[in-house]
Amino acid sequence: MKKQYKRKCIVTNNIISIDELLRFSINKNKEISVDFHKNLPGRGAYVTNKKEIIEILFKKKLLNKAFKNNIPKEKYAKLMEEIFKNE
């Protein structure tokens, strides 16, 4: 039987199975990417995989807090485009 891993959503603070979450990762070069397969190296931040929750993430710029880094608006726009393109 496969173990059910759980992580905390950085928007809602709910602990949820990783199957229901979307992962963002930041590598050593401070490059942030959407990790659809949840296997990229680097520090990860999880958010509930629902459109309204993801919009709150970008509106409040919560990735800045999660990664302790100042992320430019252009990068947020690029990440949002990448997520909604794959829906």
LINVEN-V913316 format. One record per backbone hydrogen bond with DSSP energy under -1.0 kcal/mol. CO is the residue of the C=O (numbers start at 1). NH is the residue of the N-H. Records with the same first field share a line. If there is no record, write none. Layout:
CO: NH / NH
This chain:
5: 18
7: 16
9: 13
14: 9
16: 7
17: 20
18: 21
20: 49
22: 47
23: 35
24: 45
25: 33
26: 43
27: 30
31: 27
33: 25
43: 26
45: 24
46: 10
47: 22
48: 50
50: 54
51: 55
52: 56
53: 57
54: 58
55: 59
56: 60
57: 62
61: 64
62: 66
63: 67
64: 69
72: 76
73: 77
74: 78
75: 79
76: 80
77: 81
78: 82
79: 83
80: 84
81: 85
82: 86
